Amino acid sequence: MVAFNKIRDYLALCKNDQRISIILLIMAGVLFTYQDLKPGVKFNQEEFKININKASREELEELPGIGFTLAQRIITHRKENGDFKLFQDLLKVKGIGQKKLEKIIPWIFFLEKNGKTNY
């Protein structure tokens, strides 16, 4: 019975502790929801996709793991070699490996020859 009373006392939270716990749980939920987004990205994947063949440097920088230099390399590669036709074509850009490509694929699309959107 003594053990039961200790457990009950341990689990009993005063009202203020309950409120603090609820606030912390809400904050943790918000943080987990947005943990994969880069600062500055204000949209989720369904709302924010860019055409890799038309995006500006600023738009490319919003992609996870893409900074100023890599965005500029993507644009230079586009100008010198034409539009990207497959996601794997991005591997030809110096600084983009398989892991980085996998991170940005959900955020990009391009138009195929027949005009269909490739997501």
N, C-alpha and C positions, 0 to 999 in steps of 0.2 A: 504494500500500500504506500510505503514511503517513496518508492521509485515512481509510482503512478503520480503522486502529488508533485514530485520534482519535474516530471515530464509535462504535466498540466501547467505548472507555473512557468516552465521554460517556453511553452508554446503560446501562452496567454500574452497577447500584445495589447498594450494600451491603445486607445483610439489614435493618438498622435503617431505611434509607430505604424499602425495600419495605414494611415494616410501617406506617410513617407514611403512605405513599401509599395503602395499602389503607384505613386509618382515615379519611383525608381523602375518599376516594371514597365510603365508606359515609355519612359525614356529609353530603356533597353530595347524595347520593341521598335522604336523609331530608329535607333542606331543600327540595329540589325537589318532593317528594311533598306537603308541607304548605304550600307557598308561598301558595296561594290561600285558605287558611283564616284566618279572623279568630282572634286570640287568644281562647281560651275555648271555641271550637267544637271539640268532642272527637269528632265523628262525620263520616263521609264523606257524600256526597249520598244514597247509597242508604239510609243509616241515619238521617239527620237531615233530615226535611222537616216543616215546620210548616203547620198550617191557618191561612191568613192571616186567616180570619174568626173564629178562636177564640183566637189566640195572645195571650199576655200581653205587656206592654211589655218585660219581660226577655227573653222568647223572641224577640221582633222585633229586639231589639238584637243578637242573635247572627247576624243576617243580614249579609252583606257590605255595607258602606256605610251601614248603618242605625244611628244613634245614638239617644240618649235623645229628642231633640226630634222626629226623624222618626218614631220608634216611636209617640210620643204623638199625632202628627198622623194616623197610620194608624188608631189606635184612635178618635180623635175623628171621623174621616171615616166609620168603620164605624158609630158610634153615630148620627151625624146622617143618613146616607144608606143605611143597611142594608148587608148583606153584599156583598162584591165577587163579581161573577159571571164576569168575564173578567179575565185578567191585565192587559189594557189599562186596566181601571178604576182600577188603581193610579196611572196617569198623572195622575189627577185630584187626587192628594194633592200639595200643594205640597212641592217638594224631590225628587220622583221624576220623573226624565226617562227617556228611552228607554235610555240606557246603564246607569243604575242598575237599571232594570227588568230588563234582560237579565242583569245580575249576580245578581239574587235569584230569578229564575224557577226555576232548577234546585233551589232550596231550599224552595219553597212549593207548596201545593196548596189547593184549596177544593172544597166539595161543590156539584155542580150541582143543579138543581131535582129531577131524577129520582133523586137520592141517589147517583149515581155519583161516584167521586172523579175530579177533573180534575188530572192531573199535568202 
